[in-house]
Amino acid sequence: MTAAEAPPPEFDVDALAAVLDGEHAAVRRDVRESLAAYASVLEDAETMPRAEFRERVREVVQEVAGTGMTGLGFPKEYGGGGDIGASIASFETLGFGDLSVMTKVGVQFGLFGGAILQLGTRRHHDAYLADVVAGRLLGCFAMTETGHGSDVQALGTTATYDPGAGEFVITTPSAEATKDYIGNAAAHGRMAVVFAQLEVGGERHGVHALLVPIRDEAGAVLPGVTITDDGPKMGLNGVDNGRISFDAVRVPREALLNRFADVDADGVYRSEIENPGRRFFTMLGTLVQGRVSVGGAATSAAKVALTIAVEYALRRRQFQARDGGPEELLLDYGMHQRRLLPLLARTYALHFAQEVLVSRLDEVFSAAASDTGVDEESRRLLESRAAGTKALATWHATRTIQECREACGGAGYLAENRFAALKADTDVFTTFEGDNHVLLQLVAKGLLTDYASDFSDLDQLGTVRFVAGLAVETVLERTRVHRLLEQIKDALPGGDAETGAADDAGLLDPDYHLALYRFREEHLIGGVARRLKRGVDAGMDAGQVFSRVQDHVIAAARAHVERLVLEAFVEKVEEQPEGPVRDALNLLCDLHALSGIEADRAWFIEHGRLSVQRSKSITREVAALCRRTRPVAGDLVAAFGVPRPLLRAESLIGT
């Protein structure tokens, strides 16, 4: 049966909401209730002067910290909840509310507190974590510099050990090495986790993190520290971003966050991880929770936008019906369905992909805390998945919010209807926790080197040289291209693309969807490997080779993550018992999968995986799936559970 022949599913909204909220439903409920109580912050963002709004945001963050909702990921002995999954669920739900509050929570508890927890040892935990979790000690995560953002290994700030004094001397050697865009720096932070080049006995050991006080308890900037305000931003003006520079600021030897490396009392540098590159990536890998959190929050923002736009489309009428009846509802128009409903399906897909990612994060962190420890491959897979999911989710939020704003016409341009703040506050998410294109290059590096531990310290050029040294057939074998070709042929009823099969049967088969997504991924990976090898074999410089194939690298990584997202959605559908909720999720999964194939149909046709006729059939099927989704669209966004006061869009959707 095709989508056009099937009736729309009927389901209980609460039952679907329970599936979305998952095992941390109680945490999400508590955060929703708290956000509803602070809904006035959304208006404060528009009416208060910037300095006053910053103080308002700080007050809210500290009040919420008092409830325990922001400290769920920290050990119980320091006032936390000891549950990483609950912590992510709380942060994701904060994405329904004011995003300055959410971001400041992320800076304070995810970045500053998370760095102390993950990079420090007992001496740091006992000294600081209780105050961090309670919101008494506000701090910064000082990594990015004016001259270096994504290239963290090349940071300019130095931390030179003075053995006579038993202290590190923190110095900003140039304006380019100024710590920049640092949240909590301009007004509220008293301490910073500073990432700097560690120098001991005249030898450089790469980037390490140290705890550096920047203000006293009264809020006065400490000697040797210079702090300036980054000023007004496109959005998130409740967060006090600033610049920090250091003029020979001294901190004790114990200020070094020493989980992975230490300097002993005799001034000897020691680390169990001998390879500097691997040590660096291991340190950064422990901070993966930030990327996981940003991706989830971006999906929450998309849910807010879709709730407003879909509800508006179910109220707003435009143009009289041809039979003389009342004007048509916006969502009854096929184009309006096409604009909103595939985005709705993709939001569900990313929600379940995020759920899988959080589960993997919990597993890795639990293993790391156990006696057995975490294996290298699991950690690398987590980092790759977190980077890719964050990229797709934040791009999706940007696209969705814009489309929803347009779908609400001129009224959507009014600040009171939330879209202005959503657009402004989420735009930076695409570069938060790493520029999305750089993150996808990280994903591609892992795919090309097959997550082999021997290559975990490879940079881009090292990756090029490694791949160039392989037989292309080895890469192709690993990518399973030939087997996938046969799988796709088997999935095409009555023939394959070359025979011009026109049969529409099987278009809603998840095995068919997965076969196409997997083929695209594996073909692109093999193509990148061939191009890298061909360039190096031709005598080109490795950097030049990588630059020339960079677009293919990004495409391969994106295809990989798209496959992971679809697999997560398919698996979630299969987990559900037979019934209305499963039917509704299956409908959305089909819409998501076929919309993705349709969007990239030129590629599939070029590579012989779709005939022109079958491509047209997919387009018809997507339209039919949209028509089936339309009667339940209101229920599908209601299941997101965005509190009504946070929508604010009274002129669009009422109260």
N, C-alpha and C positions, 0 to 999 in steps of 0.2 A: 504493500500500500504506500503510495506517495504521500507527501505532506498535504497536498491539496485535497486528498480523499479522506483524511483522518480528522476527527472532531478535535477541538481544543481540549486540553486536559483540565480537569477540575480538581482542585486540591485545597487543603486546609492551610491557610497562611501561617498559622502558628507552627504547624508541623514542618513546613519548609524552613521557617525561621530557626527552628531547633537544629535542623541539619546545618544551616549556615553558621550558627553560633558554636556548634560543636561542644567539645568537652569543657570548655571554659565559659559556658553560657552564663553562669552566675557572675563571673568577673565582668563580662560584657554588660550584663544588666546593671551592675553597680556603677560602672563608668557612665552608662547612658543616663542614669538617674542623676549622677553628679554633674554631668554636662548640662542637663536640662536646668539645673539649679543655677548654673553660671551662664545661661544663654545671653544675659545682658552684655557679656564681654564682646559679643559680635557687634553690637551697636557702639560700645565704647571704642572699638577699633576705628570707627568712622568719625566719632565726635570729639575724642580726647586729643589734646596735643601729644606729640610723640613721646616726650619725656614722661608725661603723666600716664600714658598708656603702658609704657614699659613697667612702671611701678605697679600698675593694676595687674599686669600679667605675672609679675613676680609674686604678688600677693596670692593670686589664684594658684600658682604652682606650689607655693609653700603650704597653702591650705590643703590642696589635694594630696600633697606629700604626707600630711598629718593623718589622712585616712588609710594610708598604707598601699594605695593603688599604684603608686609610681615605683615602689620598691619591691615588687613581687619577684623580680629576678635575682635579688641579693640573698645571701645566706640568712637563715632565720636568726642566728646568733647576733646579727647586726641590725635586727628590726625588719628584715625582708621576709619574703614569702617562700624562697627556695624553689621557685618554679619558673623556669625560663618561658615555657609555653604560655603561662598565665600573664607573664610580663608583656610578651608580644601582643597577646589578645587585648590587654589593657591599652597599649599604645595604639594599636590599629583603631580601636573604638574612639580614642581621643581624636582621631582624624575626622570624626563627624562634627566636632566643635571648632572653636577658634584655633587656627593653625599656628598662631604665635605661641599660644599656651602649649600646644602639642610639641612644637619645635623646642621650646625652652625645656620642657620635660625631657626631650631626647638629648639635648646638650648636657643637662645636669646629671641625669641618671643613666642614660645609655652610653654617652661618650665619656664624660668626666668620671663618673662613678664606675662605668664599665671598664675603663682603662685601668683604674686602681685595682679593681677586682681581678681582671684577667691578666694584667702585666705585672702586678705587684705580688708580694708575699705576705705572710702573716703580720710582719711588723707594720706594713702599710694598712692592711685590713683593720687591725686592732686600733690603729691611731686615727683612722679617718672614716671608715665606712659607716659607722653608726650616725655620725653627723651628716654625711652625704645623704644617706637614705632618709633621714628626718628633714632634710632641706635646711639644716642649720649652716652647713658649709657649702656655699655655692662656688662652682668652679668652671674652668674652661678646658677645652680640648684643643691645644695649640699645635696643630700640625701644619696646615696650609700656610704658605708664605707668599708674599707679593710676587716673587719670581718663580715659585714652584708650587704647583697644586697636585696634579696627578703623579708627577715624577718625584715621589716622596724620597727615594733613595738619594736624590741630589739636593736635599735641603741644605741651606747655608748656615743656620744657627749652629753654634758649637758649644760643647760641654767638655771643658778641659780639666783633667784631674790634677789637683795640687796636692801631692803626697805629704808635704810638710804640714799643711793645715787639715788634711783629710777632708777636702771639700772639692766640689765641682764648680768651675767658673763658667757661667752661662753668658754667651756673648752673641750679639747680632753684628756680624762683621760688615754688613752693607745694607743699604735700603732695600735691596731685593730680598734680603733674608728676614725682613720684618714679618712677624706672624700676622696674617691678615684674614679678614672675614670671620673672626673668632667670636662665636656666640658666648654671651655672658661676660665679655671682656670690657665693653665700654662703660658699664655701670655697676654690675653686681658681683662679678667673680672675685673671690679672695685668693684663689689658688689656681694654678694651671698645670695640666699635664703637658709638658713641653717636649716635643720631639726634636732631637738635636744630634749632630755628628759627635760621637763620643771619642775623645782622644785621651789615651793613657800612656804615659812614658814616651811621648812623641809618636805613637802609633795610632792611626785611625781604625776604629772598629765598626764603623757604620752608624746608622740611625738607631738611637735608643730613646726611651722616655724617662723623664725625671719630673718629680713634683717640685714646683717652684712657686712660693708665695708671691702674690702680686699686689695685695692690699692688706692693710691691718684690719683689726676687728671693727674699727670705726669707719672703714671704707676709704681711708687715705692710701694713695698709691705709694708703694714702698720705694726706698732709694735705689737707684740704678734701673728702675723699671719705668718705661715711658708708654703711656696708653693714650691712643686717640680714637675718636669715634668714626666709624665708617659712614655715618650719616644716613639720610633717608634712603630707603631701598624700594624696589618695585612692589614688594609686599613684605609680610612678616615684620612689620615695624614695631611690634611689641617685643622683639628680640634685640638685645643690645649688642650688635656685632661691632667689633673694634679691632684695632691694630696694637700689637705689643712688640716692643723691642727691649733688649737687655744690654746694659753696659756693665760688664764684669760683675754680674750678680752671683753671689756665692750661696751655695746650698750644701748641706752636709752629705757625706758619702752615702748615707742611708736614704737619700732622696731618690736615688736611682731605682726605678721599678725593675726588680731583679729576678723575675721569674725565669727568664731565659739567659741572663748574663749578669755578672756581678763584678765588682772591684773590691778586693779584700783590703784589710787594714794596712797591708804592706804595699798597696798600690799595684797589685797584680790583677790583670783582667782575666776572668775565667768564664767559660760557657761550655755546656755539654754539647752544643751544636757548633761544630767546628767551621762548617761552610758559612761564610758571611751572608751570602745571598739567601740560603735556606733559613738562616737565623732571622733575617729581616722579614721574609715572607711568613715565617711561623708566628712572629710577633703580630704582624698585621692580620693574620688569619684569625687570631683570637678575638678580633674586634668586628667579626663578620655580622654580629647581631645588629649593628647600625644599618647595614644595607637591607637586612631582612625587615627591619622595622619601617624604613622609609618606603619600601615597596608596598607593604601592607597599608600604610597610611594613605598612599596615593590611591589605592583601590577604594579606600573608604571615601575619599573626596569624590571619586567618580560616582560612587553610590549616591552621595548627596545630590550631585548634579542631575543624575538620571531620575531620582525620585521627583525632583521639582519638574523636570521637563516632561516626564511621562504623565504625571498628574495634571499638568497644565494641558497637555494634548488630549486628555480625557475630559476636560472642562471647556476648553476654548473651541468655539464654532467659527467656521469661515466658509463663505459662499453657499448659496442656497442649493439644495439638492435638485437634480433635474426633474424629479417627480413632483416638485412644488412643496415638498415637505420642509422641515426645519433645516437650518444650515448644518453642514457636515462637521463632525468632530475632526480635529486635526489628525488624530491617530487613525481615523478611518481612511485617510489618504495613503496610497501605496508608497509614495515618496517619503512621507513622514515616518512610516513604519521602517522603511529602508534606512533612514538616517539614524533612528534611535535603537531599534530592536537588536541588530547585530552587535551594537555597543553594549547593550544590556547582557546579551549572551556572553560576550567576551569578558565582561566584568565578573560574571559567575565563574567563568573558566579561570581567571586570574585569582579569584578568591580560593578556589580549591587547589590551585598550584601553590599558593601561599601556604595553605594548610599543610601540604606535603613538605614544603621547605621548612616550616617551623618544626615539624616532626623530626626532620633530619637534624636540625640544629639542636633540638633537645637530646637526641641520641648521641651526637658528637660531644656535646658539653657534658653529658652524664658519663660517657666513656672517659673523657679527659679527667674527670674528677675521681674516677675509680682507680684501682690498683693496676688494671690492665692497660689503661691509657687508650688513646685514640690512634688508629692506624693512619698512615700518611694518605692513603688513597681516599678514605672516607672524608678526611679533612679537605682534600683538594676538590672532591666532588661537591662538598657543601659550599666551598668558596665560589666555585664556578656557578652552581645553581643559584646562589644568592645574588651574584653579580648580574646574571642574565635575567632573572625574574625581576630584580629591581629596575633594570633598564626597560623591560617591556611594560611593567606596571606604571612607571612614571610617564613614559610616552603615552600610554593609554589614557592616563588621567588628563594630560594636557589636551589631547585630541577630543576626549569625551566632553570635558567642560566647555570647550569652544563650540562643539556641535550642539550641545544642550542649550547654551546661551543663544545661539542663532535660532534654534527651534522654538524659542520663547519670544522671538521678535524683539521689538523695541523695548518691551517691558523687561526683558532679560538683561537690558543694559543698565537698569536702575540698581544702585547699590543696595537698596533695601531688599532686593530679591536674591542676594547671596552670591551671584555669579562673579561680580567684580572682585570680591575677596577671594573666592575660590581660584579664579584665574591668576590673580596677583600672587597669592600665597603659595600656590603649588608649582608655579613656573620654575622655581629654583630646584624642585625635586629632581629634575633631569640631570642636575650637576651635583646635588647633595650626595655625599658618600661615594664620589667618583663620577666623572663625566660618563654618560651612557655609552658613548662610542669606545672610550677607553676600557670600560668594563666588558664590553663585548669582545674586545681584543684579548682580554684576560681569558674569557671563555674559549675563544678560538685557540689560544696557546695550549690550553689543556687538551682540547680535542686533537690537535696536531701531534702532541707529544704523548698522547694516550695516558696522561696522568702518571707517567713513569717517574719514580722518585729520583732517578738519576738526573732528570732534567728539570727538577722543581725550581732550580735557581736560574733557569734560562731567562734572559731578557728577549726582546723581540728579535734582535739580530742573532742571538744564540739559537732561537727557535728556527729561524730561516736556515742557518747552517746545519742544524740537526736534521731537519726535514730533507734538505738537499742531499744529505748523505744516505738517505734511504732509497731502496728500489721503489719506484712508484707502485709496482705491483704489491709491495708490502702494505702500503697505505690503502690501496684499493681492497686488499683482502680484509684488512681490519675494518674498513667501512662497510663491507658486506654489500657493495653496490650490485654485484651480479645476482646475488640471492634475492635482493629486494626487487630487481627487475622482474624476476619470475613471480614473486609474490604479488606484484601489482597486476601482472597479466592474469593471474588466477583470480584476482579480485574484480576483474572486469567481466560482467556477465555477457556471454555471447561473443567475446573477442577482446581485443585490446585496442589501444589508440591507433595503431597502424591499420587495423582493419576497418576503422571508422564505426565502431560499435555505437549504435544509437539507442540501445535499450536503457530505459531509465531505472530499471530494477537494480537494487544494490547501492543506489546513491546515498541511502540512509544507513548503510552498514558501517559501523565504527571500524571494522577491520580494513575496509576500503580507505576510509579517512586516514587511519594510522599508516597504512602502506604508502600513501602519497606523501604524507608529512615526513616519514622516515626516508623515503627515496630522495626527496629534495635535500634533506640534511646530509645524507651520506654522499650524494653526488657532489654537493658543494664542497664538502671537506676534501674529497678526492681531487676536485678541480683546483683548490687552493694549493694542495701539495704538489700537483703537477706544475703549476705556474711558478711556485717557489723554486723547484728543482730546475726547471727550464731556464729561469733567469740566472741562477748561480752557475749552471753548466755553460751558459753563454758568456761567463766572465764578468757579469755585472756585480757591483758592490752589493753586499747583503742589505744595507739600509735602503738602497735604491730599489732593490727587488721588493722588499716589504712595502715600501711606499706605493709601488705600482699595483700591487695586488690587495691593497688595504680594503677596497670596496668589497672584494670577494671574501676577505677574512671576516668582515662584519656580516655579510650575507650568510655565511656558513654558520657563524655563531648564533645569529638570530633564528635561523631555521632550526638549529639544535634546541633552543629554548622554546620555540613554538611547539616543537614535538613534545617536550616535557610538559608543557601546559595542557596540550590536548590529552596526553596520557593520564594526567592527573584528573581531568574532567571525566574521561571515560571510566576510569577506575572508581570514581565517586558514584557515578550512575550505577555501576555494577554492584556496588556495596549495598544499595538501597533495596529493601524488600519490594516485591511487586505491589504496585498501587499508584495512587495519583501523584505523590511526590516524585517517585521515580519517573513517571511519564512526563512530568513537567521538566525535570532535569534532563531527561533524554531529548526532549524537544530543543532545549537550549543548547545542548551539546552538539546536536546535528546542525543547528543554525551557526554555531561558532565554527565548527569544522568546515562546513561548506562555504561559509563567508570567507574564510581564510584561503581556501582553494580558489574561489572566484577572484579574490583580490590579486592572486599571483598566477592567474590562469595563463598569461602570456608565457611565463617561464615553463609551466607544465606542457603547454603546446609546443614550445620550442624544443623541449627535450623528449618529445614523443610520448608523454604520459597522458595526454588528453587529446581526443579528436575535437575538431571544431563543433561537431554535433553534440558531443557529450558536454563540452563547455557550455553550450547554450542550454542544455538540460539542467546543468547545475545552477545557472542563473534563474531559470524558471523555478527550480526547487527552493532556492533561497527566498524568492518572493512568496512562495506558498508557505514556507516555514514562518515567515513574518506574519502572514495572514492568520496562521494558527496561533501565533503568540499574542496577537493583538488583544483577544478577549480576556487574557489573564495578565496583561502587562501591568495593570495596577496592582494586582496581588503580588507579582514578582518583585516590584520595587518596595511594596509594603513589607515583604519578608526581610529586607535589609535592616529594618528597625531603626531608621533614623528618627530621633525624637522630634516631634512636631515643632517645638520652639526653636530648634536649630535650623530648620528650613527657612524661616523668616519670610518666605515668599507669599505673604498674605494677599497681595494684589494679583498674584498668579494663581494660587491654589487655595486661598482661604486659610482659615485657622484649623 
